[in-house]
Amino acid sequence: MAKQTPNTQEKKSISKITIILIIQLVVMIALTLAMAKTAGTLTRNNALDHMSTITDERAHIIEDFVMNAEKTLTAYSRAGQIRTLLENPEDSAAQKAAQDYTEKFSADIVGLEGIYASEWNTHVLTHTNPETVGMITRKDPGPLKQLQDAMLAAGDGVYDTGIIMSPATGMQIVSMYKAVYNDSGKPIGLVGLGIYTDDLIENLDSLSIRGIDNSFYSMVNTADNKYIFHTDKSRITTETSNSMILSIIEQVKGNSSGSTGNFEYTENGSRYISTYSYMSKYGWILMLDAPKSEVYAMTYQMRFFIAVFGVLIIGLILIFSFLNRRQEAINRKLSKQIVKTEKTKESLETAMFRDILTDVNNRVSFSMDLDKVKPSKDHPCYFIMFNISGFSEINTHYGNDVGDMVLVNTAKALGEAFSDGTIYRTGSDEFVVAVQKQEDSTASYNEMCRQLNDAHGKLISPQATPNGILNVVYKIAAVKKSDDLSTAVVAALKDMTNHAGNAVYGQIQFADLDTM
C-alpha cells in the first residue's frame, strides 16, 4: 500500500470543510427564505387585521349614530303632547302644546334638520320649523302609499329611509319615519326625523390609523349601488363602477348577518387595499382603503431586515470557516497542553465539594460530613429528603433552563426554611437536609416538622415560567438517627420516598432509624 503524503491528507481535509460550508450555506439560505416568507405572511395578516378592526369600529360608530336617531324619534313619538295632537288634529290647544313641545325637544338634538308629526296622509301638524306646519309632504298617492306600507311593515319600529340628500336643504341627512297607532292598533299619524351627517363625518375623519397616513373610507348602499360616503364628494349619490365592490354587493346583498373581508384594486395606476364591513340591518357596506405600499410597509421592511440578517449570517459562516481552519493549526500545537489541562480539570473537579448550579453541598461533601458529625441520643440528627417528582418531564416539556430554575428555587427554599441545617444535592433531582438538634424532645421534633412543612409549602407554590405556570411536586421523607451515620441514610430515604409516592402537605413519612 502506497504511503499517504501530507498533501493528500490536507486535500481531503479541505474537501470535507468545503462540503460542510456548502451545507451551511444551503441551510442558511433556505432558513432565510422561510423566515422571510413567514414574517411577511404574519405582518401582512396583522396589517389586514388592524385595518379590519378599524373598519368594524367605524361601522359601529355609524350604526350607533343611526340607532341614537331612531331612539330620539321613538321618544318623540311617545310624548303625550304628540299622541294627543294626532288623536285630535283639529284641537288648537293640542296643536299649540305639541308645537311648543316639538321646539323644546328639538333644541336638545345636535345636528337636527327637522322633526315633525303629521296625520296619516302626511298633513304636517307640528314641525321644528313652524312655517312647514299645514303642508302635505306626500301629495302623490303612489309615494304616499309606499311610505305608509313601509311604516306598517316596520310595526312599532322605525322605518329607516337611510342616509340621503335632503330635498329641502340639499345636505346629507339620516332620514327615518315611524307610525303612531291608537289603542286599537290603527295608525293615526306618523312622525319623521332628519339629522345632518356632518358630525358623523367629522368623527370618522378624525380617526387616524397608526402607520397609515393616506387612508380614506367610503360607504355604498347595496340597494342601489350608490355611494353614501366618499372622500371624493362628487361621487356621493352616484353608482360605483368598482368591479370588486359590485362583486361584494352581489355576495352580501340580502344577507341577514353582517360580514367582513378585504380586497385589492387598482385605480389611476395605484394599488389599494380595502377592508369592508357589511351592516346587514341597513344594507350598507363601509370600506376603509389605503395605498398598498403603506399597508404592507412593515412587511417590506421585515423582509429587508431578514434578508440583511441572512447575508450577515452567511458572511459570518464564511469568516468562522476561515478562522476555524486557522484554529486547527493552533489546536495541534496546543494538544499536549490540552491533555495536561484536562488532567488538571479532573483533579479540580475531584476536589470540589459544592454543586455549581445551586451552590449547595454535593454528594461528596455529604459523605465526608457524615464522618465529622457525632449524633447522640441527646443530640439526634434529622435527615429530610426532597425528591423532585417527574423532573425529567419538566426538562422535556419546559426546557432545561426551567429545570435549572426549579433546582435553584428548591435549594433556596430549603435554605430559608432550615436555617439551622445543611443542604446537600445528592442527586440530579434530589436534595437532603441534615439538621442536628440540641436536644431530643417533642419540641425539637415539632420544630423539625414545622420547618419541613414551611419548606414544602414554599416548594409547591406555582412557579411562573416563560412556557406557563409550573406546579412542582415532591417526594419527601424524613428520618431520625442518634448513633453512627453512614450513606445508608440516603438509601433509606430513597426507599421511603419511592414507597410513599408524591408528598401530601402535612402528611410526610417519618421513620426513627434508631428503632429499626
C-alpha positions as CSV (number, residue, x, y, z in Angstrom):
1,M,0.0,0.0,0.0
2,A,1.3,3.4,-1.0
3,K,2.1,5.8,1.9
4,Q,-0.3,8.7,2.1
5,T,1.5,12.0,1.8
6,P,0.7,15.1,3.9
7,N,-0.6,16.9,0.8
8,T,-3.1,14.1,0.2
9,Q,-4.3,14.4,3.8
10,E,-4.7,18.2,3.5
11,K,-6.7,17.9,0.3
12,K,-9.1,15.5,2.0
13,S,-9.4,17.9,4.9
14,I,-10.1,20.8,2.6
15,S,-12.8,18.8,0.7
16,K,-14.6,18.0,3.9
17,I,-14.6,21.6,5.1
18,T,-15.9,22.7,1.7
19,I,-18.8,20.2,1.9
20,I,-19.7,21.4,5.4
21,L,-19.5,25.0,4.2
22,I,-21.8,24.3,1.2
23,I,-24.3,22.6,3.5
24,Q,-24.3,25.5,5.9
25,L,-24.8,28.0,3.1
26,V,-27.7,26.0,1.7
27,V,-29.4,25.6,5.1
28,M,-29.0,29.3,5.9
29,I,-30.4,30.4,2.5
30,A,-33.3,28.1,3.0
31,L,-33.9,29.3,6.5
32,T,-33.6,33.0,5.4
33,L,-36.2,32.4,2.6
34,A,-38.5,30.6,5.0
35,M,-38.2,33.3,7.7
36,A,-38.8,36.0,5.1
37,K,-42.0,34.2,3.9
38,T,-43.3,33.5,7.4
39,A,-42.6,37.0,8.6
40,G,-44.1,38.5,5.5
41,T,-47.3,36.5,5.9
42,L,-47.6,37.3,9.6
43,T,-47.0,41.1,9.2
44,R,-49.4,41.1,6.2
45,N,-52.1,39.4,8.2
46,N,-51.5,41.7,11.1
47,A,-51.9,44.8,8.9
48,L,-55.1,43.5,7.4
49,D,-56.5,42.6,10.8
50,H,-55.6,46.1,12.1
51,M,-57.4,47.7,9.2
52,S,-60.4,45.3,9.6
53,T,-60.7,46.2,13.3
54,I,-60.7,49.9,12.4
55,T,-63.3,49.3,9.8
56,D,-65.6,47.5,12.2
57,E,-65.1,50.2,14.8
58,R,-66.2,52.9,12.3
59,A,-69.1,50.7,11.2
60,H,-70.3,50.5,14.8
61,I,-70.0,54.3,15.1
62,I,-72.3,54.7,12.1
63,E,-74.7,52.1,13.5
64,D,-74.7,53.8,16.9
65,F,-75.4,57.2,15.2
66,V,-78.4,55.8,13.3
67,M,-79.7,53.9,16.4
68,N,-79.5,57.0,18.5
69,A,-81.5,58.8,15.9
70,E,-84.1,56.0,16.0
71,K,-84.3,56.3,19.8
72,T,-84.7,60.0,19.5
73,L,-87.6,59.6,17.1
74,T,-89.2,56.8,19.2
75,A,-89.0,59.0,22.3
76,Y,-90.6,61.9,20.4
77,S,-93.5,59.7,19.1
78,R,-94.4,58.6,22.6
79,A,-94.7,62.1,24.0
80,G,-98.2,62.8,25.4
81,Q,-98.4,66.1,23.5
82,I,-97.8,64.3,20.2
83,R,-100.2,61.5,20.8
84,T,-102.9,63.9,21.9
85,L,-102.5,66.0,18.8
86,L,-102.7,63.1,16.5
87,E,-105.8,61.9,18.2
88,N,-107.3,65.4,18.0
89,P,-105.7,67.1,15.0
90,E,-108.3,70.0,14.9
91,D,-107.8,70.9,18.6
92,S,-105.9,74.2,18.6
93,A,-104.8,73.8,22.2
94,A,-103.3,70.4,21.4
95,Q,-101.6,71.9,18.3
96,K,-100.0,74.7,20.4
97,A,-98.9,72.2,23.1
98,A,-97.4,69.9,20.5
99,Q,-95.6,72.7,18.7
100,D,-94.2,74.0,22.0
101,Y,-93.0,70.5,22.9
102,T,-91.5,70.0,19.4
103,E,-89.5,73.2,19.5
104,K,-88.3,72.4,23.1
105,F,-87.5,68.8,22.1
106,S,-85.6,69.9,19.0
107,A,-83.3,72.3,21.0
108,D,-81.6,69.3,22.6
109,I,-80.8,67.4,19.3
110,V,-77.4,68.1,17.8
111,G,-77.3,68.4,14.0
112,L,-81.1,68.3,13.6
113,E,-82.5,69.2,10.2
114,G,-86.1,68.7,11.4
115,I,-88.5,66.6,13.4
116,Y,-92.3,66.7,13.0
117,A,-95.6,64.9,13.4
118,S,-98.3,64.6,10.7
119,E,-101.6,62.9,10.1
120,W,-101.6,59.6,8.3
121,N,-101.9,61.4,4.9
122,T,-98.7,63.4,5.7
123,H,-100.5,66.6,6.6
124,V,-98.0,68.3,8.9
125,L,-99.4,69.2,12.3
126,T,-96.2,70.2,14.2
127,H,-92.7,70.8,12.9
128,T,-89.3,72.2,14.1
129,N,-89.9,74.8,11.5
130,P,-93.3,76.3,12.2
131,E,-93.6,77.5,8.6
132,T,-93.8,73.9,7.5
133,V,-97.0,73.3,9.6
134,G,-100.0,72.7,7.3
135,M,-98.1,71.3,4.3
136,I,-98.8,67.9,2.9
137,T,-95.4,66.2,2.1
138,R,-96.8,63.3,0.1
139,K,-99.5,64.5,-2.3
140,D,-98.9,61.8,-4.9
141,P,-100.9,58.7,-3.9
142,G,-98.1,56.4,-5.1
143,P,-95.2,57.7,-2.9
144,L,-97.7,58.1,0.0
145,K,-98.8,54.5,-0.2
146,Q,-95.2,53.4,-0.5
147,L,-94.3,55.3,2.7
148,Q,-97.4,54.1,4.6
149,D,-96.7,50.4,3.6
150,A,-93.0,50.7,4.7
151,M,-94.0,52.1,8.1
152,L,-96.7,49.5,8.6
153,A,-94.1,46.8,7.8
154,A,-91.9,48.2,10.5
155,G,-94.7,47.8,13.0
156,D,-93.8,49.6,16.2
157,G,-90.3,50.1,15.0
158,V,-88.7,52.8,12.9
159,Y,-88.6,52.8,9.1
160,D,-85.2,54.0,8.0
161,T,-85.1,55.7,4.7
162,G,-81.3,55.7,5.1
163,I,-78.7,58.3,4.5
164,I,-79.9,60.6,1.7
165,M,-79.5,64.0,0.3
166,S,-82.2,66.2,1.8
167,P,-84.7,67.6,-0.8
168,A,-85.2,70.6,1.4
169,T,-81.6,71.6,2.2
170,G,-79.5,69.6,-0.4
171,M,-77.4,68.3,2.5
172,Q,-76.8,64.8,3.6
173,I,-79.1,63.6,6.4
174,V,-80.2,60.4,8.2
175,S,-83.9,60.2,7.4
176,M,-86.5,58.0,9.2
177,Y,-90.2,57.7,9.9
178,K,-92.4,55.9,12.5
179,A,-96.1,55.2,12.5
180,V,-98.2,56.2,15.6
181,Y,-101.1,53.9,16.5
182,N,-104.2,54.3,18.7
183,D,-105.2,51.9,21.4
184,S,-107.0,49.7,18.8
185,G,-103.8,49.4,16.7
186,K,-105.0,51.7,13.9
187,P,-102.4,54.2,12.6
188,I,-103.5,57.8,13.5
189,G,-100.4,59.6,12.1
190,L,-96.7,59.5,11.8
191,V,-93.5,61.2,13.0
192,G,-90.4,62.0,10.9
193,L,-86.8,62.9,11.6
194,G,-83.9,64.2,9.7
195,I,-80.4,64.6,11.2
196,Y,-77.4,66.0,9.4
197,T,-74.4,63.6,9.0
198,D,-71.8,66.4,9.3
199,D,-70.9,65.4,12.9
200,L,-70.8,61.8,12.0
201,I,-68.4,62.5,9.1
202,E,-66.2,64.7,11.2
203,N,-66.0,62.0,13.8
204,L,-65.0,59.4,11.2
205,D,-62.5,61.8,9.6
206,S,-60.8,62.4,12.9
207,L,-60.0,58.7,13.4
208,S,-56.5,58.0,12.2
209,I,-54.8,54.7,11.6
210,R,-51.3,54.1,13.1
211,G,-48.7,53.7,10.4
212,I,-51.1,54.6,7.6
213,D,-51.3,58.3,6.8
214,N,-53.3,58.2,3.5
215,S,-56.3,56.1,4.3
216,F,-59.8,57.0,3.4
217,Y,-63.2,55.5,3.8
218,S,-66.3,55.1,1.6
219,M,-69.8,53.6,2.1
220,V,-72.1,52.1,-0.5
221,N,-75.9,51.3,-0.3
222,T,-76.4,47.8,-1.6
223,A,-80.0,48.7,-2.6
224,D,-78.9,51.0,-5.5
225,N,-75.1,50.5,-5.5
226,K,-74.7,54.3,-4.8
227,Y,-72.1,55.9,-2.7
228,I,-73.3,57.3,0.6
229,F,-69.9,58.5,1.7
230,H,-66.7,59.0,-0.3
231,T,-63.6,61.1,0.0
232,D,-64.4,62.4,-3.4
233,K,-67.6,64.4,-2.7
234,S,-68.7,64.3,-6.4
235,R,-69.2,60.5,-6.2
236,I,-71.8,60.7,-3.4
237,T,-75.2,59.5,-4.7
238,T,-73.5,58.1,-7.9
239,E,-73.3,54.4,-8.6
240,T,-70.0,52.7,-8.0
241,S,-68.1,51.3,-11.0
242,N,-65.6,49.3,-9.0
243,S,-65.9,45.7,-10.1
244,M,-64.7,44.4,-6.8
245,I,-67.3,46.4,-4.8
246,L,-70.0,45.3,-7.2
247,S,-68.9,41.7,-6.7
248,I,-69.1,42.0,-2.9
249,I,-72.5,43.7,-3.1
250,E,-73.8,40.6,-5.0
251,Q,-72.3,38.3,-2.3
252,V,-73.8,40.1,0.7
253,K,-76.9,41.7,-0.6
254,G,-79.9,40.4,1.3
255,N,-77.9,38.6,3.9
256,S,-79.4,38.8,7.4
257,S,-76.0,38.8,9.1
258,G,-73.0,41.1,8.8
259,S,-69.7,40.1,7.2
260,T,-66.2,41.5,6.8
261,G,-63.4,40.9,4.3
262,N,-60.7,42.6,2.2
263,F,-59.7,43.0,-1.4
264,E,-57.2,44.8,-3.7
265,Y,-57.9,47.0,-6.6
266,T,-56.1,49.4,-8.9
267,E,-57.3,53.0,-9.5
268,N,-55.4,55.6,-11.5
269,G,-52.4,53.4,-11.7
270,S,-52.1,53.0,-7.9
271,R,-52.7,49.8,-5.9
272,Y,-55.0,49.9,-2.9
273,I,-56.0,47.6,-0.1
274,S,-59.6,47.8,1.1
275,T,-61.2,46.2,4.1
276,Y,-65.0,46.2,4.4
277,S,-67.8,45.7,6.9
278,Y,-71.3,44.9,5.8
279,M,-74.1,46.4,8.0
280,S,-76.9,44.0,7.2
281,K,-79.6,46.0,9.2
282,Y,-79.2,48.9,6.8
283,G,-77.8,47.3,3.7
284,W,-74.6,49.4,3.8
285,I,-71.0,48.4,3.1
286,L,-68.4,50.5,4.8
287,M,-64.9,50.3,3.3
288,L,-61.6,51.5,4.5
289,D,-59.0,52.0,1.7
290,A,-55.2,52.7,1.9
291,P,-52.3,52.5,-0.5
292,K,-50.9,49.0,-0.7
293,S,-47.4,50.4,-0.1
294,E,-48.4,51.8,3.3
295,V,-50.4,48.8,4.4
296,Y,-47.6,46.4,3.7
297,A,-44.7,48.8,4.6
298,M,-43.9,46.7,7.7
299,T,-43.9,43.6,5.6
300,Y,-41.5,45.0,3.2
301,Q,-39.2,46.2,6.0
302,M,-39.3,42.9,7.7
303,R,-38.3,41.1,4.6
304,F,-35.5,43.5,4.0
305,F,-34.2,43.1,7.6
306,I,-34.4,39.3,7.3
307,A,-32.5,39.4,4.0
308,V,-29.8,41.6,5.5
309,F,-29.7,39.3,8.6
310,G,-29.3,36.3,6.3
311,V,-26.5,37.9,4.4
312,L,-24.7,38.7,7.6
313,I,-25.1,35.2,8.9
314,I,-23.7,33.8,5.7
315,G,-20.8,36.2,5.9
316,L,-20.1,35.1,9.5
317,I,-20.2,31.4,8.4
318,L,-17.5,32.2,5.8
319,I,-15.4,34.1,8.4
320,F,-15.8,31.4,11.0
321,S,-14.9,28.8,8.5
322,F,-11.7,30.6,7.7
323,L,-10.9,31.2,11.4
324,N,-11.7,27.5,12.1
325,R,-9.0,26.4,9.7
326,R,-6.5,28.7,11.3
327,Q,-7.5,27.4,14.7
328,E,-7.0,23.8,13.7
329,A,-3.3,24.6,13.2
330,I,-3.1,26.2,16.6
331,N,-5.0,23.3,18.2
332,R,-2.5,20.8,17.0
333,K,0.2,22.8,18.7
334,L,-1.8,23.0,21.9
335,S,-2.9,19.4,22.0
336,K,-0.3,18.4,24.7
337,Q,-1.3,21.4,26.8
338,I,-4.9,20.4,26.5
339,V,-4.2,16.9,27.8
340,K,-2.4,18.5,30.8
341,T,-5.3,20.9,31.3
342,E,-7.9,18.1,31.2
343,K,-6.0,16.2,33.9
344,T,-5.8,19.4,36.0
345,K,-9.5,19.9,35.5
346,E,-10.3,16.4,36.6
347,S,-8.3,17.0,39.7
348,L,-10.1,20.2,40.4
349,E,-13.5,18.6,39.9
350,T,-12.5,15.8,42.3
351,A,-11.5,18.5,44.9
352,M,-14.8,20.4,44.6
353,F,-17.4,19.7,47.2
354,R,-20.2,22.1,46.1
355,D,-22.8,21.9,43.5
356,I,-22.1,24.7,40.9
357,L,-25.7,25.3,39.9
358,T,-27.4,25.5,43.3
359,D,-24.4,26.5,45.4
360,V,-25.2,23.8,48.0
361,N,-23.0,21.0,49.2
362,N,-22.8,18.0,46.8
363,R,-22.9,14.2,47.5
364,V,-19.1,14.0,48.1
365,S,-19.4,16.7,50.7
366,F,-22.3,14.8,52.3
367,S,-20.2,11.6,52.6
368,M,-17.3,13.4,54.2
369,D,-19.6,15.4,56.6
370,L,-21.1,12.2,57.9
371,D,-17.7,11.2,59.3
372,K,-17.5,14.5,61.2
373,V,-21.0,14.6,62.7
374,K,-21.3,12.7,66.0
375,P,-25.0,12.4,66.9
376,S,-26.2,11.0,70.2
377,K,-29.5,10.4,72.0
378,D,-29.4,13.8,73.4
379,H,-28.3,15.4,70.1
380,P,-30.1,13.5,67.4
381,C,-29.8,14.2,63.6
382,Y,-32.7,14.6,61.3
383,F,-32.3,13.9,57.6
384,I,-35.1,15.0,55.2
385,M,-35.0,14.1,51.5
386,F,-36.8,16.3,48.9
387,N,-37.0,14.4,45.6
388,I,-38.5,16.4,42.6
389,S,-41.1,14.2,41.1
390,G,-41.1,13.9,37.3
391,F,-38.0,16.1,37.0
392,S,-37.1,14.7,33.6
393,E,-40.6,15.6,32.3
394,I,-40.1,19.2,33.5
395,N,-36.9,19.4,31.4
396,T,-38.7,17.8,28.4
397,H,-41.8,20.0,28.4
398,Y,-40.5,23.3,29.8
399,G,-36.8,23.2,28.8
400,N,-33.5,22.7,30.7
401,D,-33.5,26.4,31.7
402,V,-36.8,25.9,33.6
403,G,-35.4,22.7,35.1
404,D,-32.4,24.6,36.4
405,M,-34.7,27.2,37.8
406,V,-36.6,24.6,39.7
407,L,-33.4,23.2,41.2
408,V,-32.2,26.7,42.2
409,N,-35.6,27.5,43.7
410,T,-35.6,24.2,45.6
411,A,-32.2,24.9,47.2
412,K,-33.2,28.5,48.0
413,A,-36.5,27.4,49.7
414,L,-34.7,24.7,51.7
415,G,-32.0,27.1,52.9
416,E,-34.7,29.6,54.0
417,A,-36.7,27.0,55.9
418,F,-33.8,25.2,57.5
419,S,-31.7,28.0,58.8
420,D,-30.0,25.6,61.3
421,G,-29.4,22.8,58.7
422,T,-27.0,21.9,55.9
423,I,-28.3,21.4,52.4
424,Y,-26.9,18.8,50.0
425,R,-27.7,18.0,46.4
426,T,-27.2,14.2,46.5
427,G,-28.6,13.5,43.0
428,S,-29.8,15.2,39.8
429,D,-33.3,15.7,41.2
430,E,-32.9,15.2,45.0
431,F,-31.8,17.2,48.0
432,V,-31.1,16.1,51.5
433,V,-31.3,18.4,54.5
434,A,-29.2,17.5,57.6
435,V,-30.2,19.1,60.9
436,Q,-28.7,18.2,64.3
437,K,-30.9,19.3,67.2
438,Q,-29.6,20.3,70.6
439,E,-32.0,18.1,72.4
440,D,-34.1,15.0,71.9
441,S,-37.6,16.3,72.7
442,T,-41.1,16.8,71.4
443,A,-40.3,20.4,70.9
444,S,-37.3,19.6,68.7
445,Y,-39.4,17.2,66.7
446,N,-42.2,19.7,66.3
447,E,-39.7,22.3,65.2
448,M,-38.3,20.0,62.6
449,C,-41.9,19.3,61.3
450,R,-42.7,23.0,61.2
451,Q,-39.5,23.6,59.1
452,L,-40.4,20.7,56.8
453,N,-43.9,22.0,56.3
454,D,-42.7,25.5,55.8
455,A,-40.3,24.3,53.1
456,H,-42.9,22.1,51.5
457,G,-45.4,25.0,51.3
458,K,-42.9,27.2,49.6
459,L,-41.9,24.5,47.1
460,I,-45.4,23.6,46.0
461,S,-46.3,27.2,45.2
462,P,-47.0,27.7,41.5
463,Q,-43.9,29.0,39.6
464,A,-44.1,31.3,36.6
465,T,-42.0,30.2,33.7
466,P,-41.7,31.5,30.1
467,N,-43.7,28.5,29.0
468,G,-46.5,28.8,31.5
469,I,-47.3,28.1,35.2
470,L,-45.4,25.1,36.6
471,N,-46.6,23.2,39.7
472,V,-43.7,21.2,41.1
473,V,-44.5,18.0,43.1
474,Y,-42.1,16.4,45.5
475,K,-41.5,13.1,47.2
476,I,-40.5,13.8,50.8
477,A,-39.3,11.5,53.6
478,A,-37.6,12.2,57.0
479,V,-35.6,10.1,59.3
480,K,-34.1,10.4,62.7
481,K,-30.6,9.0,63.7
482,S,-28.9,9.1,67.0
483,D,-25.9,6.8,66.5
484,D,-23.2,6.2,63.9
485,L,-24.0,7.7,60.5
486,S,-23.4,6.4,57.0
487,T,-24.5,7.0,53.5
488,A,-27.1,4.3,54.1
489,V,-29.3,7.2,55.4
490,V,-29.7,8.3,51.7
491,A,-30.7,4.8,50.7
492,A,-33.3,4.6,53.5
493,L,-34.7,8.0,52.4
494,K,-34.9,6.9,48.8
495,D,-36.7,3.7,49.7
496,M,-39.2,5.7,51.8
497,T,-39.9,8.2,49.0
498,N,-40.3,5.5,46.4
499,H,-42.9,3.7,48.5
500,A,-44.7,6.8,49.7
501,G,-45.0,8.4,46.3
502,N,-45.8,12.2,45.9
503,A,-45.9,14.0,49.3
504,V,-49.1,15.5,50.6
505,Y,-48.8,18.7,52.6
506,G,-48.8,18.0,56.3
507,Q,-48.5,14.2,55.8
508,I,-44.8,13.4,55.5
509,Q,-43.5,9.9,56.0
510,F,-41.1,9.8,59.1
511,A,-39.0,7.0,60.5
512,D,-36.8,6.6,63.5
513,L,-33.8,4.6,62.3
514,D,-32.7,4.0,65.9
515,T,-35.7,1.7,66.4
516,M,-35.5,-0.1,63.1
